[in-house]
Amino acid sequence: MTSPESNKKLVKLNCWGCGEEFQGEEPKMCCSGHMCGCLGMPIDPIICSEECYKLFLEKLKNGRNATIQ
């Protein structure tokens, strides 16, 4: 018997904290970006680790671009 987690497809992503490429679940998107204030961005930030999540939050706090390296 397999667990539901093992059936999830992994895709290549770039971390918003460090910019490194990693394998992760496909992000859940808010929408296609058409007529939405989110501009088609993922619901949650694309982050590879807890350390990079902290780095991402620090970038947001300092007003730097925290989405694209």
HELIX and SHEET records of a PDB file:
HELIX    1   1 PRO A    4  ASN A    7  5                                   4    
HELIX    2   2 GLU A   50  LYS A   61  1                                  12    
SHEET    1   A 2 LEU A  10  ASN A  14  0                                        
SHEET    2   A 2 GLU A  21  GLU A  25 -1                                        
END                                                                             
